[in-house]
């Protein structure tokens, strides 16, 4: 028998967050801003559901999600860019130039032109290793 350990940091389900939003709506006085404690429950859901699904389920608009829940996401940190310097020898002739294009999973692209076929393999190896 396999035992699964659960912790208090368990991801809250969309259904329980909906219930908490409904409870807040039924007990609030007048029109007041949604408390930060509720927005903190919404932030982890944004990795599991589309923004549209969350907005409809919680009866909030996309602007509210963007303003209050998205800044609470911890995984949206900027990734650092690594630059690789590759010294190219001076070409004596312009014939045989190649163009090298890379498209990474994150959508960024690299285009390098002016290479000769013999210079391609070491550069490709270097870029693939980073």
KANOR-V55136 format. One record per pair of residues at least 4 apart in sequence whose C-alpha atoms are under 6 Angstrom apart, sorted by the first residue. I is the first residue (numbers start at 1). J is the second residue. Records with the same first field share a line. If there is no record, write none. Layout:
I->J  J
This chain:
18->58
24->28
39->69
43->69  73
54->58
55->59  60  61
64->68
65->69
66->70
96->116
97->114  115  116
98->114  115  116
99->112  113
100->111  112
101->110  111
102->109  110
103->109
104->108
